[in-house]
Amino acid sequence: MLKQVIEMFEVLDRSDASGKLVKELFDEFNTENFEIKTVSGEKGSTDFVKILMPGKEGKSKGGSYPTLGIIGRLGGLGARPEMMGFVSDGDGALAALAAGLKLAKMNSLGDVLKGDVIISTHICPDAPTREHKPVPFMDSPVGIDVMNDLEVDEEMDAIISIDTTKGNNIITNKGISMSPTVKEGYILRVSEDLLNIMMRVTGKIPNVFALAQQDITPYGNDLYHLNSILQPAVATKSPVVGLALTTEVAVALCDRIVVVG
């Protein structure tokens, strides 16, 4: 699905990136269930998008097959005017939306999954930055509670939360890394099924990153957090797995990136 990643990157890597521009890509595949909600905060505004991909036996069609949620977590796609272009922090939105675009194409060609898939993220090309150790983080125009309210859907029976997780010295591989499953305040065992999927997709030994209990607590409690990758877990009773986009060395999330991945 490299084609979908490149197509989505071209739409997001611009100063006027918006939910409307993203929707135009999905319109090619007659995607009807596409919602856009613009929300303003003290530090600017952003477009929240939510896309429902109906499954053959999904709840949206009266079936009972579980719904998968794919959430792209980020502060912003860009840090304009401080930094021009697409920043490292935008990878979460890019990955989630590219996955949605691939699913839309599959559906149009008759390859429909059994269950519904809900993709949600937000589009902000000019988010603020904030200090964080060991490297600066991207901030967001709106608070984490607003993100959880608009990105976490009660219909999601399980959630994959995708987030750039490069601003740390904990994860030291380049590519992707997965968290243990988190549910209702507990860090559970790592999913064997997801480990097998990771091995098949990457052709490499799977990589799992360490979580501390404080990483799965709500933002704003004055505790250090690896980043916001597991914040959806504080807003749902469904199991959440973090899928981190990673590098071997710490990279500031507000840095401009040139090559995706």
DAMOHU-V962246 format. One record per helix or strand of 3 or more residues. SS is the DSSP state (H for helix, E for strand). FROM is the first residue (numbers start at 1). TO is the last residue. If there is no record, write none. Layout:
ss/from/to
SS/FROM/TO
SS/FROM/TO
This chain:
ss/from/to
H/2/12
H/19/27
E/34/41
E/44/53
H/59/61
E/68/73
H/88/108
E/117/123
H/144/151
E/158/164
E/175/178
H/192/202
H/213/216
H/231/235
E/239/246
